[in-house]
Amino acid sequence: MAIEGTSAAERSTHVVLMACPGTGHVLPVAELARRVVEVDGFTATLVRFTNFSSGDQYSATFASLPPSVSTALLPEVSIEDLPADARAETRIIAVVKRALPHLRDLLQSLVDAPAGVAAFVPDLFCPWALEVAAELGIPGYIFCPSNLMALSTVLHTPELDRTTTCEFRDLPDLIRLPGCVPLHGADLLDTVQDRANPAYALIVDLAKLYLLAQGFLVNTFDAMEHETIVAFKDLSDKGVYPPAYAVGPFIRASSDKSSKHSSLRWLDDQPDGSVLYVCFGSGGTLSTEQTSELAAGLEASGQRFLWVVQFPSDNDKCASFFGGGRGDGDSPINYLPEGFTERTEGTGLAVPLWAPQVEILSHRAVGGFVSHCGWNSTLEAVAAGVPTIAWPLYAEQRMNAKMLSERAGMSLWPKAREDGIVTRDEVETAARELMTGKKGVAARKKARELREEMEKGLAPEGASRMAFEDVAGRWKAAGNGTAA
């Protein structure tokens, strides 16, 4: 396995980070690496996996990292023995666990180098790697690219597993964790909604291994989760959990290359705050029926829209997680209702597969966002001060939607039928309300207030900056061989 980039300086504090496959993991870990080396005297190595990594998917991100961040690619491992219908989480965790021998070799080589390793920070799907770090005497932390409420619920999963027998979605009572929005069982990770699925046991084991960490770096900020942060600190002070450091947000910077995208040129011709941006992230997919209902609702609403369209999937809500292209020249635009693009030509634009989201959300013409509530997208919306229509699909997204609608107040959440379909009438109503209604005005005000608080947190004396300096000080002490 090759390490690319400059070698660590002899007297530097060297931190090793590891990102599991998936854009929602790799990109925030890369931004964390960038933040690490902004601290004077720090260098970093970013470790990632060959499996599920397309050649160009992250190239721009890695190319933009400073020279003080090296990258290491672990060799590909075989997972051909897994069932064809294995969940994404099962496949990711299998890759992580099977690559541990390669990771051990890499970490040993870095420990033996002049700079050594002051800390090892894998992301939340990689806690098995903490055992390897412990064997080598390296302090281990977990990076959570999602929020603290999501982390709290995962940590609580072994207790739910021990004390209940029904499926979590059938739990009769609300789950009330300290400082968190009360949740129904169905709001928990979709990964744990089927006890018979192998992914369920993997998440329970994962949560237990989290306790090996010396701390959690969480991609959140005080104004978004103040009550949760306070309550988690109380639990940490009592020794229940390792401490959590709210060091976020980590948001990808804009790029000059993205400014040439056709969607931005189209937005330049639209009035301020008039466009509803529709995107379900790098992995989210809608069924054929849901795609048709969404299209009909957008058309009926009369609102301007920019829709990033993925290929529909009737079996998997995250079918695009490992890449949405089909490689046969086909386009997801071909799966929209007949005549839709022609009828909406004056008010809407549908683009296939990908668009520069950070740049779109910060464009003056965008006034709302139909989002799957992935945490990266959520933070990007907050950073732009754009309110959302919550449309959770998988992972922890229902929890995020609850937080955004019930606590943050920056999101509307349309109702779905019992079969999960959001009808065209619901889409039409939500789109009009967010863009022109009183609820939309209130949500926009809250989104802008959160943006201001986010910026304050990242200022030199802000809560996020201070939390990061706290943990960086511990790493520097560990690198110097002194007590933290």
C-alpha positions in Angstrom: 0.0 0.0 0.0 1.4 3.4 -1.0 1.3 6.6 1.0 1.1 9.7 -1.2 2.1 13.2 -0.1 4.9 14.6 2.0 6.4 12.6 4.8 5.6 13.7 8.3 8.1 16.1 9.8 10.3 14.7 12.5 8.9 17.0 15.2 5.3 17.2 14.1 2.3 15.9 15.9 1.0 13.2 13.5 -2.6 12.2 13.4 -4.0 9.3 11.3 -7.6 9.4 10.2 -9.6 6.7 8.4 -12.7 7.1 6.3 -15.0 4.2 5.4 -16.4 4.1 1.8 -19.2 6.5 0.8 -19.2 10.2 0.0 -20.9 11.0 3.2 -17.9 9.6 5.1 -14.9 10.4 2.9 -15.6 14.0 2.3 -16.1 15.1 6.0 -13.1 13.1 7.1 -11.1 14.8 4.4 -12.3 18.2 5.8 -11.3 17.0 9.3 -7.8 16.3 8.0 -7.7 19.8 6.6 -8.7 21.2 9.9 -6.1 19.1 11.8 -3.2 20.4 9.8 -4.3 24.0 10.2 -3.0 23.6 13.8 0.6 24.6 14.0 3.0 21.6 14.1 0.4 19.0 13.0 0.5 16.6 10.1 -2.0 14.0 9.0 -2.4 10.8 7.1 -5.8 10.0 5.7 -6.5 6.3 5.2 -9.2 5.1 2.9 -10.3 1.8 1.3 -10.0 0.7 -2.3 -13.3 -1.1 -2.2 -16.2 1.0 -3.5 -13.9 3.9 -4.5 -14.2 4.9 -8.1 -11.2 6.4 -9.7 -12.5 10.0 -10.1 -15.2 10.2 -7.3 -13.0 11.9 -4.7 -10.0 13.0 -6.8 -10.8 16.7 -6.6 -11.1 16.5 -2.9 -7.8 14.8 -2.3 -6.0 16.9 -4.9 -7.1 20.0 -2.9 -5.7 18.8 0.4 -2.6 20.6 1.7 0.8 19.0 1.4 0.9 18.2 5.1 -1.9 15.7 4.6 -0.7 12.4 3.2 -3.1 9.7 1.9 -2.9 6.0 2.1 -5.1 3.5 0.2 -5.6 0.1 1.8 -5.6 -2.9 -0.7 -8.9 -4.2 -2.0 -10.4 -7.1 -0.1 -12.8 -9.7 -1.4 -16.4 -9.6 -0.3 -17.7 -11.8 -3.0 -19.0 -14.3 -0.4 -21.6 -11.8 0.9 -25.2 -12.2 -0.3 -26.2 -10.1 -3.3 -28.9 -8.4 -1.1 -26.5 -7.6 1.8 -27.1 -4.1 3.2 -24.6 -1.3 2.4 -23.7 -1.3 6.1 -22.9 -5.0 6.0 -20.7 -4.6 3.0 -18.9 -1.6 4.4 -18.2 -3.3 7.8 -17.0 -6.4 6.0 -14.5 -4.4 4.1 -13.4 -2.6 7.3 -12.9 -5.9 9.2 -11.2 -7.8 6.4 -8.7 -4.9 5.8 -7.6 -4.8 9.5 -4.3 -6.8 8.8 -3.4 -4.2 6.1 -4.3 -1.4 8.5 -2.1 -3.0 11.2 0.9 -3.0 8.9 0.3 0.6 7.9 0.0 1.8 11.4 3.0 -0.1 12.5 5.1 1.6 9.8 3.8 5.0 10.8 4.5 4.3 14.5 8.1 3.3 13.5 8.6 6.5 11.5 10.2 9.6 13.2 7.0 11.5 13.8 5.2 8.4 15.2 1.4 8.6 15.7 -0.2 10.8 18.3 -3.8 9.7 17.7 -5.8 7.5 15.4 -9.3 8.7 14.3 -11.4 6.3 12.3 -14.9 7.2 11.4 -18.0 5.7 13.0 -18.2 2.5 10.9 -14.6 1.5 11.8 -14.5 0.9 15.6 -12.9 -2.5 15.1 -9.8 -0.5 14.1 -9.6 0.8 17.6 -8.5 -2.6 18.8 -5.6 -2.5 16.3 -4.6 1.0 17.5 -4.7 -0.2 21.2 -2.4 -3.1 20.4 0.1 -0.6 19.0 -0.3 1.8 21.9 -2.0 4.6 19.8 -4.7 6.7 21.5 -8.0 6.0 19.5 -10.9 8.3 18.9 -14.0 8.0 16.8 -15.1 10.6 14.2 -18.9 10.9 13.9 -19.7 12.6 10.5 -23.3 12.8 11.7 -24.7 14.5 14.8 -24.6 13.8 18.5 -28.2 12.7 18.8 -27.5 10.0 16.2 -24.3 8.9 18.1 -26.3 8.8 21.3 -29.0 6.5 19.8 -26.3 4.2 18.5 -24.6 4.0 21.9 -28.1 3.2 23.4 -28.7 0.3 20.9 -27.1 -2.4 23.0 -29.4 -1.5 25.9 -32.4 -1.6 23.7 -31.2 -5.0 22.3 -30.9 -6.3 25.9 -34.2 -5.0 27.3 -36.6 -5.6 24.4 -37.6 -8.4 22.1 -39.9 -6.8 19.5 -38.7 -4.9 16.4 -37.8 -1.4 17.3 -40.4 0.1 15.0 -43.0 -1.7 17.2 -41.8 -0.2 20.6 -44.9 1.2 22.3 -43.2 4.0 24.1 -41.1 7.0 23.0 -37.3 6.7 23.4 -36.2 9.6 25.6 -32.5 10.0 25.7 -30.9 12.8 27.7 -31.0 16.1 25.8 -32.4 14.5 22.6 -35.6 14.9 20.7 -38.0 12.1 21.8 -38.1 9.4 19.2 -40.4 6.6 18.1 -38.7 3.3 17.5 -39.3 3.7 13.8 -37.2 6.9 13.8 -34.0 5.0 14.8 -31.4 3.9 12.3 -33.1 1.9 9.5 -30.2 -0.6 9.9 -31.6 -1.8 13.3 -35.2 -2.1 12.2 -34.9 -5.8 11.4 -33.3 -8.0 14.1 -33.0 -10.9 11.7 -30.8 -9.0 9.3 -27.0 -9.5 9.8 -26.5 -5.7 9.8 -28.5 -5.5 13.1 -25.9 -7.5 15.1 -23.1 -5.6 13.5 -24.5 -2.3 14.7 -24.9 -3.7 18.3 -21.3 -4.8 18.2 -20.2 -1.5 16.7 -21.9 0.4 19.6 -20.1 -1.7 22.2 -16.7 -1.1 20.6 -17.3 2.7 20.7 -16.5 2.5 24.4 -12.9 1.7 23.5 -12.5 5.3 22.2 -10.9 8.0 24.3 -13.3 10.5 22.8 -15.7 11.3 20.0 -15.2 14.1 17.5 -18.7 15.0 16.3 -19.6 16.9 13.2 -22.1 19.2 15.0 -22.1 22.6 16.7 -23.5 24.0 19.9 -26.4 26.0 18.6 -27.8 23.0 16.7 -27.6 20.5 19.6 -26.9 22.5 22.8 -29.2 20.4 25.0 -27.7 17.2 23.7 -24.2 18.4 24.1 -24.8 19.4 27.7 -26.5 16.1 28.6 -23.8 14.0 26.9 -21.1 15.9 28.9 -22.9 15.1 32.1 -22.9 11.4 31.1 -19.2 11.5 30.2 -18.3 13.2 33.4 -20.0 10.3 35.2 -18.0 7.8 33.2 -20.9 6.4 31.2 -19.4 7.4 27.8 -16.1 8.8 26.5 -16.2 12.6 26.1 -17.7 14.1 22.9 -16.2 17.1 21.2 -18.6 19.1 19.1 -16.0 20.3 16.5 -18.2 20.8 13.4 -19.3 21.7 11.0 -17.0 20.2 8.3 -18.3 21.4 5.0 -16.6 21.0 1.6 -15.4 24.3 0.2 -16.6 25.6 -3.2 -14.5 24.9 -6.2 -13.8 27.0 -9.3 -14.5 23.9 -11.5 -18.0 23.7 -10.2 -18.8 27.2 -11.3 -18.9 26.0 -14.9 -21.8 23.6 -14.2 -24.9 24.1 -16.3 -27.1 24.3 -13.2 -25.3 27.4 -11.9 -25.6 29.1 -15.3 -29.3 28.4 -15.2 -29.7 29.7 -11.7 -28.0 33.0 -12.7 -31.1 33.7 -14.8 -33.6 33.1 -12.0 -35.0 35.7 -9.5 -33.5 35.8 -6.0 -34.8 33.2 -3.6 -37.2 31.7 -6.2 -35.8 28.3 -6.8 -36.5 25.1 -4.9 -33.5 22.8 -5.0 -34.3 19.1 -5.0 -31.6 16.5 -4.2 -31.5 13.3 -2.2 -27.8 13.1 -1.8 -25.1 10.9 -3.3 -26.9 7.7 -2.3 -30.6 8.4 -2.1 -33.0 6.9 -4.6 -36.7 7.1 -5.1 -39.0 4.4 -6.5 -40.6 4.7 -9.9 -43.9 5.7 -8.4 -42.4 8.2 -6.0 -40.4 9.8 -8.8 -43.7 10.3 -10.7 -45.5 11.7 -7.7 -42.6 14.1 -7.0 -42.5 15.3 -10.6 -46.3 15.8 -10.6 -46.2 17.8 -7.4 -43.4 20.0 -8.5 -45.2 20.8 -11.7 -48.5 21.5 -10.0 -46.8 23.8 -7.4 -45.8 26.3 -10.1 -42.5 26.9 -8.2 -39.2 27.1 -9.9 -37.1 24.1 -9.2 -33.7 22.5 -9.8 -33.8 18.7 -9.5 -30.8 16.4 -9.4 -32.3 13.2 -10.6 -31.0 9.7 -9.9 -32.1 6.4 -11.5 -35.2 5.1 -9.7 -35.0 1.9 -7.7 -38.1 0.0 -6.4 -36.0 -2.1 -4.0 -33.4 0.1 -2.3 -33.6 3.7 -1.0 -29.8 4.0 -1.1 -29.1 2.2 -4.4 -26.9 5.1 -5.5 -24.6 4.9 -2.4 -21.7 3.3 -4.2 -22.3 5.2 -7.5 -25.3 6.1 -9.5 -24.1 5.7 -13.1 -25.1 2.7 -15.2 -22.2 3.0 -17.7 -24.5 2.3 -20.7 -25.1 5.8 -21.8 -28.6 5.9 -20.2 -29.7 8.9 -18.2 -32.1 9.1 -15.2 -33.9 12.0 -17.0 -35.3 9.3 -19.3 -37.3 7.9 -16.3 -39.2 11.1 -15.6 -42.9 11.2 -16.6 -43.4 11.7 -20.3 -43.5 15.3 -21.3 -42.4 16.5 -17.8 -39.3 18.3 -18.9 -41.0 20.0 -21.8 -44.0 21.2 -19.7 -41.7 22.6 -17.0 -39.1 24.1 -19.3 -39.8 27.6 -18.3 -39.7 27.0 -14.6 -37.6 23.9 -13.9 -34.4 22.2 -14.7 -33.7 18.5 -14.2 -30.0 17.5 -14.2 -28.7 13.9 -14.1 -26.8 12.3 -11.2 -24.8 15.2 -9.8 -24.6 18.9 -9.3 -22.4 21.2 -7.2 -24.5 21.3 -4.1 -22.5 23.7 -1.9 -22.4 26.2 -4.7 -26.1 25.7 -5.5 -27.3 26.2 -2.0 -25.3 29.4 -1.6 -26.6 30.8 -4.9 -28.8 33.9 -4.4 -31.6 32.3 -6.5 -32.1 29.3 -4.2 -34.8 29.8 -1.5 -35.5 26.2 -0.4 -34.2 22.6 -0.4 -36.0 19.3 -0.7 -33.5 17.1 1.1 -33.1 13.5 2.3 -31.7 15.1 5.5 -28.3 13.4 5.2 -26.2 15.2 7.7 -23.7 16.7 5.2 -26.6 18.1 3.2 -28.2 19.4 6.4 -25.0 21.3 7.4 -24.6 22.7 3.9 -28.2 24.0 4.0 -27.5 25.6 7.4 -24.3 27.1 6.2 -26.2 28.7 3.3 -29.2 29.7 5.5 -31.6 27.7 3.3 -34.7 26.1 4.9 -35.7 22.5 3.9 -38.5 20.2 3.1 -37.5 17.0 5.0 -37.7 13.8 3.0 -35.7 11.1 4.9 -34.9 7.9 3.1 -32.4 5.7 5.1 -29.7 5.6 7.8 -30.2 8.2 10.6 -32.2 10.6 8.3 -35.5 10.3 10.2 -33.7 11.4 13.3 -32.2 14.3 11.5 -35.6 15.3 10.1 -37.1 15.2 13.6 -34.3 17.5 14.8 -34.7 19.9 11.9 -38.5 20.2 12.1 -39.1 19.9 15.9 -36.1 21.5 17.4 -34.2 23.6 14.9 -37.5 24.8 13.3 -35.9 25.2 9.8 -37.8 22.3 8.1 -41.2 21.3 6.9 -42.0 17.5 6.8 -44.7 16.4 4.4 -46.8 13.4 5.4 -46.4 10.1 3.6 -49.0 7.4 3.0 -48.8 4.1 4.9 -46.7 2.7 2.1 -44.2 5.5 2.4 -45.2 7.4 -0.7 -45.4 11.2 -0.5 -48.2 12.1 -2.9 -48.2 14.8 -5.5 -50.7 16.8 -3.4 -48.4 16.7 -0.4 -45.4 17.7 -2.6 -47.4 20.6 -4.1 -48.5 21.9 -0.7 -45.1 21.6 0.9 -43.3 23.3 -2.0 -45.7 26.3 -2.0 -45.7 26.6 1.7 -41.9 26.6 2.0 -41.4 29.0 -0.9 -44.3 31.4 -0.4 -46.1 30.6 2.9 -45.9 31.7 6.5 -44.3 28.5 7.6 -41.6 29.0 5.0 -40.9 32.5 6.2 -40.5 31.2 9.8 -38.3 28.3 8.6 -36.1 30.7 6.5 -35.7 32.9 9.6 -34.5 30.0 11.7 -32.1 28.7 9.0 -30.5 32.1 8.8 -30.2 32.4 12.6 -28.6 29.0 12.7 -26.1 30.1 10.0 -25.1 33.0 12.1 -24.6 30.8 15.2 -22.6 28.3 13.1 -20.3 31.1 12.0 -19.9 32.3 15.6 -18.9 28.7 16.7 -16.1 28.6 14.1 -14.7 32.0 15.1 -11.4 32.0 17.1 -13.3 32.1 20.5 -16.3 30.0 19.3 -17.5 26.8 20.9 -16.5 24.6 17.9 -13.0 26.1 17.6 -12.5 25.8 21.4 -13.6 22.1 21.4 -11.2 21.3 18.6 -8.3 23.1 20.3 -9.1 21.0 23.4 -8.8 17.7 21.7 -5.8 18.9 19.6 -4.1 19.8 22.8 -4.6 16.2 24.0 -3.1 14.9 20.8 -0.1 17.1 21.1 0.5 16.0 24.7 0.2 12.4 23.6 2.7 13.0 20.8 5.1 14.5 23.2 4.7 11.6 25.6 3.1 13.7 28.3 -0.2 13.3 30.1 -3.2 14.9 28.4 
